[in-house]
Amino acid sequence: MAGGQERVLKRRIRTVQSTKKITRAMELIAASRIVKAQARVHAARPYSDQITEVIHHLAQGGAGVSSSLLEPRDEIRKVAYVVLTADRGLCGAYNSTVIRQAERSLKVQQDAGRDYSLILVGKKADGYFRFRKYRIDATFTGMSDQPTYEDARQVAAAVLAPFEAGDVDQVQLVYTRFLSAGTQEVAEVTLMPLDPGGLGISAAPSPDVVADAAESAAHDGPSASYEFEPGADEILTRLLPRYVEARIFAAQLDAAASEHAARQRAMKAATDNADDLITSLSRVMNRARQEQITTEIMEIVGGAEALRGGGALVNTDLLSDTIEARHEDLFPSRSDG
């Protein structure tokens, strides 16, 4: 019985050791990808900053809020959710926290009597909502690990057309914001309609206001002047969809970096747990082996005592040699050579 238990424990230890090698390798791969993902996040920021600055210049040039992307709806009847998750698992609670946030917010909208639309990025979100019979309008997979701007453009196209057509009144973006390698948080932001105040856009000014602003700028000192061709309103209308794409791309980059960080932590925890389990199983196996040795020695001694009690002559040296030989079989000594 003890020998069988020892074989089972040895098999379990080998299995855990193999699993530990896999989790350790995944931990190292995720750690190396975090650096690349962070570099991509920082590299994309100048584009977002520049496009925001151009929108500010257009606002100063007289662009108003004539675009449908800037106009809030009088009544919110349908809300679209863009949910960014991963295509793979083994990253702790990364996917589940995003999905739970999106589902909670969606149920709040349903309780308010509003319809919903789901645009899902990642196999995990698609599998979750599809299994629970939610209505899914679009699904994108294969872009969570290393998203490109073209991927963001595809996702933006799935929400821009319904919003501009009036089929959707509000678009919410749910993703994981990357703060550092050790800190990420789930974020839900309103993607559309865009906030004119956040972009520095106000209502279309009257000619008197424009004249007063020009006079004030002249007294304050020289400033950069831009001439727009075509008009500022038309350029703004064309530029705002690019701004939406840039925001989705930035969210995808944040989500990718967060995924790698979550997977690195999860695999490190799995590797540490494998070490603890190997230590625990080794102790149990050593205890079982000691019990087996003790049982065999007791059987030998008991047999010797039985023979001695029956009047038979027992050679004590032979008994000692037998015990030592059995101990040597179980624990062979290593030769120095």
Secondary structure, 3 states (H helix, E strand, C coil): CHHHHHHHHHHHHHHHHHHHHHHHHHHHHHHHHHHHHHHHHHHHHHHHHHHHHHHHHHHHCCCCCCCCCCCCCCCCCEEEEEEECCCCCCCCCHHHHHHHHHHHHHHHHHHCCCEEEEEEECHHHHHHHHHCCCCCCEEECCCCCCCCHHHHHHHHHHHHHHHHHCCCCEEEEEEEEEEECCEEEEEEEEEECCCHHHHCCCCCCCHHHHHHHHHHHHHHCCCCCCCCCCCHHHHHHHHHHHHHHHHHHHHHHHHHHHHHHHHHHHHHHHHHHHHHHHHHHHHHHHHHHHHHHHHHHHHHHHHHHHHHHCCCCCCHHHHHHHHHHHHHHHCCCCCCC
